[in-house]
């Protein structure tokens, strides 16, 4: 009798474990085919002056996941993805948008020539690409670029390769970015742009706080700006060379620090560095930064 009871209990345990395993596999399968949230890719801000055109380029070559889904699949990879291309001004306003259909290897573009400029003769623009989710969970590996062209000749002045809008959460989300050393001469301006592109879940509404700093080649602080930045807007801070003697040059580096909100949440900001001619506003050097902040995509 005791032997039969043990066998019965063993059978129940086996049945229970089997049920848990099947349920777990089913949940995994459902997770594989659940629709994913919208893919959102952004670039840091660039400066455009009169006679220049900003152009956003985007394409994809492959997608993720590359293989069939788990049961109840197989899921059929889509032939195309619907996307929305957007260019924003420095104050976060949409200046131009275009709905496109992306197919593998075939690029889509969006161009804009600003008609209004800041007092320094430049307009700050940044770009975003939003891709509609696929019901099967496929996601294109989007490759964006933002270039500034000469409107008369069509020649590219410089290119911003772009960056993803977010990243998987880490124990200590990055809140600092340090650019490498560079040189500027009299007549040039070094500018750091910082765009507040998104807020992580739970981030309190309102602006974020950030500090932009310039240091000389010996590590001495030569310029610093503490700013309050509203969502969607771009902050700027310049190092100007008007005080240098004729033919003078200075070695610099720049850094960006973003303050955490309650819960140690870091807003998603995108920095960039430009060196441009103070008289014409035309960019000579552009250095894209890296996304800072805590975000889940």
C-alpha positions, 0 to 999 in steps of 0.5 A: 500500500505504501509503495502504491502511495509513493508511486501515486505521489511520484506520478502527481509530481511528474504531472505537475512538473510537466504542466509547469514546463509546458506552460513555461514553453507556451509563455516563451512562445507567446513572448516570441510572437507578441507584438513589440513596441515601436522602434525609435531611432534618433540622431544628435543635433547638427548646425545648419546655416544659410545655403545649406540643407539637412538631409536624413537618410535611412535604410535597413538590410536585415531584421531581428529575429532573423529566423522563424518564430516558435509555435504557433508560428512559423511567422513570415518575415515582412517584406517592408516596414512603415516608418515616419521620418521627422526633423525637429528644430532646436526648440523641439518643434517638428519642421518637416515629416514624411511617411515612408515604406522601408524595404531591404537595402532601399533608402528613404530620405527627408530634406529640409532647408531652414529659412529662419536662423539664430543670431549666429546665423545657424539653425539646430536640427535633429532627426528621428525615425519611428518604425511601426511594430510588426505583429510577428515581432520582427524589427528592422536593423535601421541605419540612419544618417543625417548629413548637411549639404551645400544647397548649390553644389549638393556636396556633403559638408559633414555627416552625423551617423546617428545612434539608437535612442535608448539602451537596455537598463544597466545597474548604473545608467551613464550620466556623463559623456566626455569628448576627446581633445581637439584644437580650435583657432581664432575665428572658430567656435566650439559648440556642445549641443544636448538634446532631451530626446526622451524620458524613462518610465517614472521620470517626473514631468518637467525639465532635466538639469545638466552641466556642460563644461570645457577644459583646456589641455591641462585639465583646467576648467575654462567654461561651464554652463548649468542649464535646465532643459525641457523635453524635446528641446536642445541646449547649446553652450559655446567656447568662443575664440574672439579673445585669442591673439591673431593666429592663436589656438587652444586645445580643449575637451568638453564634457556633459553631465546629466543630473538624476531625478527621483529614483536615480532616473536619468533622462535620455539626452543626446550630446554632440560637438561642433567646430564651426567658423564664427563668421559664416556659421559653417561646420568644419568638424562634427562629433556625435556623442552617445546616448545618456540616460535610463530607458527601456526599448 
